Amino acid sequence: MASIRLAYVGGGSTRAAGTMAAFVHNHGARFAGSEVVLIDLVPERLAVVERLATRMARARGHDIRFRSTTDLREGLTDVDAILSSYRPGGFEARVLDERIPLRHGVIGQETQGPGGFFMALRSIHVLQRILAVVDEVAPRARIFNYTNPVNIVAQAATMHSAVPFLSFCEGTYDFPKEIAEAAGLDPARISARMIGLNHTTWSVSSDYDGQDAMVAIERAWEGMRDEAGVDPHDRRFVELAVTMGAIPSQYLRYFYFHDEILDELRAKPTTRAEDILSWVPDYWAHYTEQAESEDPVLDPARSRGGIFELELALDAIDSTYNDLGLVLPVNLPNATGALVGFPDDLVVEVFARVDASGAHAEPMPALPHHVRGLIGLLGEYQWLTAEAAWSGNRRDAIRALNSHPWLGDLHRAEALYDEMAAAHRAHLPERLLS
């Protein structure tokens, strides 16, 4: 049982209530005597999450203290662990990430393409301040990161800081279940090991009722390929898996069906971020209501997450400080060559055993050549983007953006970059502006 001081940067976000519910319900018994410091920019929202978490813990008899602050330095002082999950510019910035690229003939998406690129620039700009403060006031701290794009953020941190830094994403568990649903199979009977880069992983092994899951997926495809009325998203997902012989990340559909999806996004009246923004007031109304309950319960229909069965960053914190040795998908440098054929310093998503001494990547089969090329190209883009965000100028950033597979046209990349940089200038360093 570990008694730690945990700081949650982003502790007043729309996801924070669900994350704290997961911590209390799934891990609270193993962290008696611990303190959680919620850090964010809006005191009113921090107060709601603090009250929710405190009452959840009290209802279960857990000896965990919660407090909140808008002062980053004060909140990080002498912490053992940092849960990082912040969104510079909020969902309003994500609207720009999704909306502006459409005008230039490119998909706008939260973590991929130009949208993900500018989220990386904003996130890493904040990360530099966090790491500088950690160096000064939290010498034993380890960072467990959810801030997107998790791979690019981790790439910058691991190349430029000695602070232990791991990134996490539940997608590698979600994607097999999602393709099972798309193919009309039972999600509870499928599992897979997926590796690559975050949000662009492929399965290297899979199981469905004791056999390779691709057998069942291919059989399902034969029954749905010519069927009218199949959801286009489901059709693309299953077709991509069958063509490539492996389960893909959902996000890979944006690469293999770019123009089809671009047309669909352009035809929609709202972006995903605009939809989420319309739901945010009800999230906070629900959180505020529940914060007055003696035992708050989050309604999944009125929150961004409830009591998750799986929150990998929390599992990793538990496995680290209680030395559990759990094997989890982790984003970390490829120092042991777990992702065959990729550079040692490239942050990759592989499975690793997490214990008190850190994360130890397990050997993995190599990705097949017919999918490895795209992942390799995205690895170069990841590295270039992390470097541009950390210390580059406008020219470095345009080089990085133009290396992404959706761009490839220098003049379009320049025009897109300058429009988005101007829109996000409040959240970018001066060196990246025109």
C-alpha positions as CSV (number, residue, x, y, z in Angstrom):
1,M,0.0,0.0,0.0
2,A,1.5,3.3,-1.2
3,S,1.1,6.7,0.4
4,I,2.0,9.3,-2.2
5,R,1.4,12.8,-3.3
6,L,-0.3,12.9,-6.7
7,A,-0.7,16.0,-8.8
8,Y,-3.4,16.1,-11.5
9,V,-2.6,18.8,-14.1
10,G,-5.9,19.2,-15.8
11,G,-7.8,18.4,-12.6
12,G,-10.7,20.8,-13.5
13,S,-11.3,19.4,-17.0
14,T,-14.6,17.8,-18.2
15,R,-12.8,14.4,-17.9
16,A,-11.4,15.0,-14.4
17,A,-14.6,13.9,-12.5
18,G,-14.6,10.5,-14.2
19,T,-10.9,10.1,-13.8
20,M,-11.1,10.8,-10.1
21,A,-14.1,8.4,-9.8
22,A,-11.9,5.7,-11.4
23,F,-9.1,6.4,-9.0
24,V,-11.3,6.3,-5.9
25,H,-13.3,3.2,-6.9
26,N,-10.6,1.1,-8.6
27,H,-7.4,2.1,-6.8
28,G,-8.3,4.0,-3.6
29,A,-7.8,1.1,-1.2
30,R,-4.1,0.8,-2.2
31,F,-3.4,4.5,-1.6
32,A,-4.3,5.1,2.0
33,G,-2.7,8.2,3.4
34,S,-2.2,9.8,0.0
35,E,-2.9,13.3,-1.1
36,V,-4.3,14.3,-4.6
37,V,-3.6,17.9,-5.7
38,L,-6.0,19.0,-8.5
39,I,-4.4,21.8,-10.7
40,D,-6.2,23.8,-13.4
41,L,-7.1,27.3,-14.4
42,V,-10.7,27.7,-13.3
43,P,-11.2,27.7,-9.5
44,E,-15.0,27.0,-9.7
45,R,-14.5,23.8,-11.7
46,L,-11.7,22.6,-9.5
47,A,-13.9,23.0,-6.5
48,V,-16.6,20.8,-8.0
49,V,-14.1,18.0,-8.8
50,E,-12.5,18.3,-5.4
51,R,-15.9,18.0,-3.7
52,L,-16.9,15.1,-5.9
53,A,-13.7,13.1,-5.2
54,T,-13.7,13.9,-1.5
55,R,-17.2,12.6,-1.0
56,M,-16.6,9.5,-3.2
57,A,-13.5,8.6,-1.1
58,R,-15.3,9.3,2.2
59,A,-18.3,7.1,1.2
60,R,-15.8,4.2,0.7
61,G,-13.8,4.8,3.8
62,H,-10.6,5.6,1.9
63,D,-8.0,7.8,3.6
64,I,-7.3,10.0,0.7
65,R,-7.1,13.8,0.9
66,F,-8.0,16.0,-2.1
67,R,-7.2,19.7,-2.5
68,S,-7.1,22.1,-5.5
69,T,-5.1,25.0,-6.7
70,T,-4.5,27.2,-9.7
71,D,-0.9,27.7,-8.8
72,L,1.2,25.2,-10.8
73,R,4.4,25.6,-8.7
74,E,2.5,25.2,-5.4
75,G,0.6,22.2,-6.7
76,L,3.7,20.4,-8.0
77,T,5.9,21.0,-5.0
78,D,7.2,17.7,-3.5
79,V,4.9,15.5,-5.5
80,D,5.7,11.8,-6.3
81,A,3.6,11.4,-9.4
82,I,2.0,13.8,-11.9
83,L,-1.1,12.8,-14.0
84,S,-1.0,15.1,-17.0
85,S,-4.2,15.6,-18.9
86,Y,-4.6,19.2,-20.1
87,R,-6.0,20.9,-23.2
88,P,-4.5,24.3,-24.0
89,G,-7.2,26.5,-25.5
90,G,-9.9,24.1,-24.5
91,F,-12.5,22.7,-26.9
92,E,-12.6,26.1,-28.6
93,A,-9.1,25.4,-29.9
94,R,-10.1,22.0,-31.0
95,V,-12.9,23.5,-33.1
96,L,-10.2,25.4,-35.0
97,D,-8.1,22.3,-35.3
98,E,-11.0,20.5,-36.9
99,R,-12.5,23.3,-38.9
100,I,-9.6,25.2,-40.5
101,P,-8.0,22.2,-42.3
102,L,-11.2,21.4,-44.1
103,R,-10.9,24.7,-45.9
104,H,-7.6,23.5,-47.3
105,G,-8.7,20.1,-48.5
106,V,-7.4,18.2,-45.5
107,I,-9.1,16.3,-42.7
108,G,-9.4,18.2,-39.4
109,Q,-8.9,15.8,-36.5
110,E,-7.9,16.1,-32.8
111,T,-4.7,14.1,-32.8
112,Q,-3.9,13.4,-36.5
113,G,-2.8,15.7,-39.4
114,P,-2.8,19.5,-39.0
115,G,-5.2,19.4,-36.1
116,G,-3.0,17.0,-34.1
117,F,0.1,19.0,-35.2
118,F,-1.2,22.3,-33.7
119,M,-2.4,20.5,-30.6
120,A,1.1,19.2,-30.2
121,L,2.6,22.7,-30.5
122,R,0.2,24.0,-27.9
123,S,0.6,21.0,-25.5
124,I,4.4,21.0,-25.7
125,H,4.6,24.8,-25.1
126,V,2.8,24.1,-21.7
127,L,4.9,21.0,-21.1
128,Q,8.1,23.0,-21.2
129,R,6.8,25.1,-18.2
130,I,5.7,22.0,-16.3
131,L,9.0,20.3,-16.7
132,A,10.9,23.4,-15.7
133,V,8.8,23.6,-12.5
134,V,9.2,19.9,-11.8
135,D,13.0,20.3,-12.0
136,E,12.8,23.0,-9.4
137,V,10.3,21.7,-6.9
138,A,9.6,18.0,-7.4
139,P,12.9,16.1,-7.8
140,R,11.4,12.6,-7.4
141,A,8.3,13.1,-9.6
142,R,7.4,10.8,-12.4
143,I,4.9,12.0,-15.1
144,F,2.1,9.7,-16.3
145,N,0.7,11.5,-19.4
146,Y,-2.7,11.6,-21.1
147,T,-2.2,14.9,-22.8
148,N,-2.7,14.6,-26.6
149,P,-1.1,13.8,-28.9
150,V,0.4,11.5,-26.3
151,N,3.1,10.2,-28.7
152,I,4.4,13.6,-29.8
153,V,4.2,15.0,-26.3
154,A,6.2,12.0,-25.0
155,Q,8.7,12.4,-27.8
156,A,9.5,15.9,-26.8
157,A,9.7,15.1,-23.1
158,T,11.9,12.1,-23.4
159,M,14.4,13.8,-25.8
160,H,14.7,17.0,-23.7
161,S,14.1,16.2,-20.1
162,A,15.4,13.7,-17.5
163,V,12.1,13.6,-15.7
164,P,10.7,10.0,-16.0
165,F,7.8,10.3,-18.5
166,L,5.4,7.7,-19.8
167,S,2.3,8.2,-22.0
168,F,-0.9,6.1,-22.1
169,C,-4.0,5.5,-24.3
170,E,-6.7,2.9,-23.9
171,G,-7.1,2.6,-27.7
172,T,-5.1,-0.6,-28.0
173,Y,-7.8,-2.3,-25.8
174,D,-10.7,-0.5,-27.5
175,F,-9.9,-1.1,-31.1
176,P,-10.3,-4.9,-31.1
177,K,-13.7,-4.5,-29.4
178,E,-14.8,-1.8,-31.8
179,I,-13.9,-3.9,-34.9
180,A,-15.8,-6.8,-33.4
181,E,-18.9,-4.6,-33.1
182,A,-18.4,-3.3,-36.6
183,A,-18.2,-6.9,-37.9
184,G,-21.2,-8.1,-35.9
185,L,-19.0,-10.2,-33.6
186,D,-19.0,-10.4,-29.8
187,P,-16.7,-7.8,-28.3
188,A,-16.3,-9.8,-25.1
189,R,-14.7,-12.7,-27.0
190,I,-11.9,-10.8,-28.8
191,S,-8.4,-9.7,-27.7
192,A,-5.3,-8.5,-29.5
193,R,-1.8,-7.1,-29.0
194,M,-1.4,-3.9,-31.0
195,I,1.8,-2.0,-31.5
196,G,3.2,0.9,-33.5
197,L,2.7,4.6,-32.8
198,N,-0.1,5.9,-30.6
199,H,-3.4,6.0,-32.6
200,T,-1.7,4.3,-35.5
201,T,-1.2,0.8,-34.2
202,W,-1.7,-2.7,-35.8
203,S,-2.4,-6.0,-34.2
204,V,0.5,-8.5,-34.3
205,S,-1.5,-11.2,-32.6
206,S,-5.2,-11.6,-31.9
207,D,-7.7,-14.1,-30.6
208,Y,-11.4,-14.8,-31.0
209,D,-12.7,-18.0,-29.4
210,G,-9.2,-19.6,-29.4
211,Q,-8.3,-18.8,-33.0
212,D,-6.8,-15.9,-34.9
213,A,-9.4,-13.2,-34.8
214,M,-8.8,-12.3,-38.4
215,V,-10.5,-15.6,-39.4
216,A,-13.7,-14.5,-37.9
217,I,-13.3,-10.9,-39.2
218,E,-12.7,-12.2,-42.7
219,R,-15.8,-14.4,-42.5
220,A,-17.9,-11.5,-41.3
221,W,-16.6,-9.3,-44.2
222,E,-17.8,-11.8,-46.8
223,G,-21.3,-11.4,-45.3
224,M,-21.3,-7.6,-45.1
225,R,-19.2,-6.4,-48.1
226,D,-22.1,-6.4,-50.5
227,E,-24.9,-5.8,-48.0
228,A,-26.8,-2.5,-48.4
229,G,-27.2,-0.3,-45.4
230,V,-23.9,-1.1,-43.7
231,D,-22.6,2.0,-41.8
232,P,-19.7,3.4,-44.0
233,H,-17.5,3.7,-40.9
234,D,-18.0,0.0,-40.1
235,R,-17.5,-1.0,-43.7
236,R,-14.1,0.8,-44.0
237,F,-12.9,-0.5,-40.6
238,V,-13.5,-4.1,-41.5
239,E,-12.3,-3.8,-45.1
240,L,-9.1,-2.2,-44.0
241,A,-8.5,-5.0,-41.5
242,V,-9.2,-7.7,-44.1
243,T,-7.0,-6.1,-46.8
244,M,-4.1,-5.7,-44.4
245,G,-4.6,-8.9,-42.5
246,A,-4.5,-7.2,-39.1
247,I,-6.7,-5.2,-36.8
248,P,-6.0,-1.5,-37.3
249,S,-6.4,1.5,-35.0
250,Q,-9.6,3.3,-35.8
251,Y,-7.5,6.4,-36.7
252,L,-5.9,4.6,-39.6
253,R,-9.1,5.0,-41.5
254,Y,-8.3,8.7,-42.0
255,F,-5.1,7.6,-43.9
256,Y,-6.5,4.8,-46.0
257,F,-9.9,6.6,-46.8
258,H,-8.8,10.2,-46.5
259,D,-10.8,11.7,-49.4
260,E,-14.1,9.8,-48.6
261,I,-14.0,10.9,-45.0
262,L,-12.9,14.5,-45.9
263,D,-16.1,14.8,-48.1
264,E,-18.2,13.5,-45.2
265,L,-16.7,15.9,-42.7
266,R,-17.2,18.9,-45.0
267,A,-20.9,17.9,-45.4
268,K,-21.5,17.9,-41.6
269,P,-22.9,21.1,-40.1
270,T,-20.8,20.7,-36.9
271,T,-17.4,19.3,-36.0
272,R,-16.9,16.8,-33.2
273,A,-15.5,19.6,-30.9
274,E,-18.5,21.7,-31.6
275,D,-20.8,18.8,-30.6
276,I,-18.8,18.4,-27.4
277,L,-19.0,22.1,-26.6
278,S,-22.7,21.9,-26.8
279,W,-22.7,19.2,-24.1
280,V,-20.3,20.8,-21.7
281,P,-22.8,22.9,-19.7
282,D,-24.8,19.8,-18.9
283,Y,-21.7,17.9,-17.8
284,W,-20.9,20.6,-15.3
285,A,-24.5,20.8,-14.1
286,H,-24.4,17.1,-13.5
287,Y,-21.1,17.2,-11.7
288,T,-22.3,20.1,-9.5
289,E,-25.5,18.2,-8.6
290,Q,-23.6,15.1,-7.7
291,A,-21.0,17.0,-5.7
292,E,-23.7,17.7,-3.2
293,S,-24.5,13.9,-2.8
294,E,-23.0,12.0,0.1
295,D,-22.0,9.3,-2.5
296,P,-21.8,10.9,-6.0
297,V,-22.6,8.7,-9.0
298,L,-21.7,9.8,-12.5
299,D,-24.2,9.2,-15.2
300,P,-22.3,8.2,-18.4
301,A,-24.9,10.0,-20.5
302,R,-24.1,13.3,-18.7
303,S,-20.4,13.1,-18.2
304,R,-17.2,12.6,-20.2
305,G,-16.5,9.2,-18.7
306,G,-17.9,7.6,-15.5
307,I,-16.2,5.0,-13.4
308,F,-14.0,3.5,-16.1
309,E,-13.2,-0.2,-16.1
310,L,-9.9,0.8,-17.5
311,E,-7.8,4.0,-17.1
312,L,-4.3,3.0,-18.1
313,A,-2.4,6.0,-16.5
314,L,-4.0,5.2,-13.1
315,D,-3.2,1.5,-13.6
316,A,0.4,2.5,-14.3
317,I,0.6,4.7,-11.2
318,D,-0.8,1.9,-9.1
319,S,1.6,-0.6,-10.7
320,T,4.6,1.7,-10.1
321,Y,4.0,2.8,-6.5
322,N,2.6,-0.6,-5.4
323,D,5.2,-2.6,-7.5
324,L,2.5,-4.7,-9.1
325,G,4.4,-5.5,-12.3
326,L,1.3,-5.2,-14.6
327,V,1.8,-5.6,-18.3
328,L,0.3,-2.5,-20.0
329,P,0.4,-0.8,-23.4
330,V,2.9,2.1,-22.9
331,N,4.3,4.9,-25.0
332,L,8.0,5.0,-24.4
333,P,11.3,5.3,-26.3
334,N,12.2,2.3,-28.4
335,A,15.5,1.8,-26.5
336,T,15.3,-2.0,-26.4
337,G,14.2,-2.3,-30.0
338,A,10.7,-3.6,-29.0
339,L,9.4,-2.1,-32.3
340,V,11.6,-3.8,-34.8
341,G,13.1,-1.6,-37.5
342,F,12.4,1.7,-35.7
343,P,15.0,4.1,-34.1
344,D,15.9,3.7,-30.5
345,D,14.9,7.2,-29.5
346,L,11.5,7.1,-31.2
347,V,8.6,6.9,-28.8
348,V,6.5,3.9,-29.7
349,E,3.5,2.2,-28.3
350,V,4.3,-1.4,-27.2
351,F,3.5,-3.6,-24.2
352,A,5.6,-3.2,-21.1
353,R,5.9,-4.5,-17.6
354,V,5.4,-1.6,-15.1
355,D,6.9,-1.9,-11.6
356,A,8.7,0.2,-9.0
357,S,11.8,0.5,-11.2
358,G,9.9,1.8,-14.3
359,A,8.5,0.4,-17.6
360,H,10.2,-2.5,-19.3
361,A,9.2,-3.1,-22.9
362,E,8.5,-6.7,-23.9
363,P,9.8,-8.2,-27.2
364,M,7.2,-7.9,-30.0
365,P,6.9,-9.4,-33.5
366,A,7.9,-7.0,-36.3
367,L,5.1,-5.1,-38.1
368,P,4.7,-6.5,-41.6
369,H,6.3,-4.5,-44.4
370,H,3.0,-3.6,-46.0
371,V,2.0,-1.5,-43.0
372,R,5.4,-0.6,-41.6
373,G,6.1,2.0,-44.3
374,L,3.3,4.3,-43.2
375,I,4.2,3.9,-39.5
376,G,7.8,4.7,-40.3
377,L,6.8,7.9,-42.2
378,L,4.6,8.9,-39.2
379,G,7.5,8.2,-36.9
380,E,9.6,10.8,-38.8
381,Y,6.8,13.3,-38.7
382,Q,6.4,12.7,-34.9
383,W,10.1,13.4,-34.4
384,L,10.1,16.5,-36.5
385,T,7.0,17.9,-34.9
386,A,8.4,17.3,-31.4
387,E,11.6,19.1,-32.3
388,A,9.8,22.0,-34.0
389,A,7.5,22.4,-31.0
390,W,10.4,22.3,-28.5
391,S,12.8,24.7,-30.1
392,G,12.0,25.3,-33.7
393,N,10.9,28.3,-35.8
394,R,8.2,28.7,-38.5
395,R,10.4,27.1,-41.1
396,D,11.0,24.1,-38.9
397,A,7.3,23.8,-38.2
398,I,6.4,23.9,-41.9
399,R,8.9,21.2,-42.7
400,A,7.4,19.0,-40.0
401,L,3.8,19.7,-41.1
402,N,4.6,19.1,-44.7
403,S,6.1,15.7,-43.8
404,H,2.7,14.4,-42.8
405,P,1.1,12.1,-45.4
406,W,-2.0,14.3,-45.8
407,L,0.0,17.3,-46.9
408,G,2.9,16.9,-49.3
409,D,2.3,20.2,-51.1
410,L,4.6,22.9,-49.7
411,H,2.4,25.9,-50.6
412,R,-0.7,24.3,-49.1
413,A,1.3,23.5,-46.0
414,E,2.5,27.1,-45.7
415,A,-1.0,28.6,-46.1
416,L,-2.5,26.1,-43.7
417,Y,0.2,26.6,-41.1
418,D,0.0,30.4,-41.2
419,E,-3.8,30.5,-40.9
420,M,-3.7,28.0,-38.0
421,A,-0.8,29.7,-36.2
422,A,-2.6,33.0,-36.4
423,A,-5.7,31.4,-34.9
424,H,-3.8,29.8,-32.1
425,R,-1.2,32.6,-31.5
426,A,-2.3,33.1,-27.8
427,H,-1.1,29.5,-27.1
428,L,2.1,29.4,-29.1
429,P,5.6,30.8,-28.5
430,E,6.6,33.8,-30.6
431,R,9.3,31.8,-32.5
432,L,6.6,29.7,-34.2
433,L,4.6,32.7,-35.5
434,S,4.9,34.3,-38.9
